[in-house]
Amino acid sequence: MAEEKKVVLAITREGMGQADPELQMRLMTNFLRVLATERQLPSAICLYGDGVRLAIEGSAALDGFRALEEMGVPIILCRTCLEYCGLTDFVAVGKIGTMSEIVGALFEADSIIGP
């Protein structure tokens, strides 16, 4: 039996691809939905930079993140980024973590995907 690769998602923006912001968000929500429905589960998801905004109350990406989190995927949010943006009190999914935790997850990965 082949060993599963550890894949980590590193999300640094509020959307996916180079497009209109609305399309970027649509692509990201579709990406997360497909990961969950096809059970293509990363070993972790790290959100930093503007990516932390995807885990905030009211984000269109919450359903996808919640589905993945319920399937056991850890979602690590950069504390420094949340504090800088004044969003710490509005986190709706994931765990507020340190840069050390994010670095640890990235270095444990066999592959890092930045959608």
C-alpha positions, -999 to 999 in steps of 0.1 A, spaced: 0 0 0 14 34 -10 21 59 17 -1 90 15 16 122 7 12 150 32 -2 180 13 -6 214 30 -26 243 16 -10 277 21 -36 303 15 -24 339 14 -51 357 -4 -89 362 -3 -95 343 -35 -80 321 -61 -64 330 -94 -59 363 -111 -94 376 -118 -122 399 -106 -125 396 -68 -160 380 -71 -146 353 -94 -116 347 -72 -139 340 -43 -162 318 -64 -131 298 -75 -119 294 -39 -153 283 -26 -156 258 -54 -120 245 -47 -128 240 -10 -161 223 -19 -144 199 -43 -117 190 -17 -145 181 7 -168 162 -16 -141 143 -33 -123 137 0 -90 151 -12 -81 161 23 -49 181 30 -30 173 61 -34 210 71 -46 244 58 -26 274 68 -41 309 63 -19 339 65 -17 374 50 -50 383 35 -59 346 35 -71 349 71 -101 370 59 -115 337 45 -121 324 80 -140 354 93 -177 357 100 -196 363 68 -170 348 45 -184 329 15 -157 303 21 -169 292 56 -190 263 45 -160 247 27 -137 253 56 -162 239 81 -167 208 60 -130 202 58 -126 209 95 -154 184 104 -134 158 84 -104 164 106 -84 189 86 -66 213 109 -70 250 98 -43 272 113 -48 310 112 -19 334 116 -23 353 149 -1 382 138 -22 386 106 -55 385 124 -42 411 150 -28 433 123 -62 433 105 -82 437 137 -100 404 130 -92 382 160 -127 386 175 -144 376 142 -128 342 136 -156 317 126 -135 286 117 -101 272 124 -76 277 152 -56 308 158 -20 297 157 15 310 157 40 313 129 59 285 145 29 262 140 25 273 104 62 267 97 59 233 114 30 223 92 47 235 60 80 217 68 61 184 76 45 186 42 56 165 12 39 191 -10 26 226 -5 -3 240 -26 -10 277 -28 -43 279 -46 
